[in-house]
Amino acid sequence: QPDVYTAPVPEARAVHNLEHGYVWVYYRASGAGALAADAVDALRSAVPSQRKVLMAPYPQLPDGVALDFAAWDQLQQCKSGVSAREAVAMLGNFVNAYREGALAPEPGAG
């Protein structure tokens, strides 16, 4: 499976990954409030170097949210003004805090 998807991922598959302790990076790819292209590119470069981290566009992000980090029972949402440097820093912090977290039903699997 790729680390970075260019199209939305079915919810059931994403939930299965979260159960196994993965972190998902979701972003608004287009339209008003989309994540800046340089931030998307920076995350696309950073995600493959992280174990158990996946990235995909997510068209259903709430209005005003351009970037979303998700782990089992954890969510961090960011507005569209986030810079590439900030996005990568937030990714690292979120991954360190929540990847394979104790709340995930099967954190050691997958």
PEBEL-V954373 format. One line per field, one symbol per residue. ss: DSSP state (H for helix, E for strand, C for the rest). phi: phi as a letter, one per 20 degrees, with the letter a starting at -180 (. if undefined). psi: psi as a letter, one per 40 degrees, with the letter a starting at -180 (. if undefined). A space follows every 50 residues. Layout:
# PEBEL-V954373
ss=???
phi=???
psi=???
This chain:
# PEBEL-V954373
ss=CCCECCCCCCHHHHHHHHHCCCEEEEECCCCCCCCCHHHHHHHHHHHCCC CCEEEEECCCCCCCCCEEEEECCEEEEECCCCCHHHHHHHHHHHHHHHCC CCCCCCCCCC
phi=.fecdecgdggfffffffgenfddddbeebnfmffggffffffgfegfed flcccbfbfegfgnddbbdccgmcbcdcffffegffffffggffffecfl fffffcfeem
psi=hidhieiihhdddddddddeeihhhiihdiaheihiddddddddddddeh hfhihiigdeiihehdhhhhihfihhiiieehiddddddddddddddehf iddhdgdei.
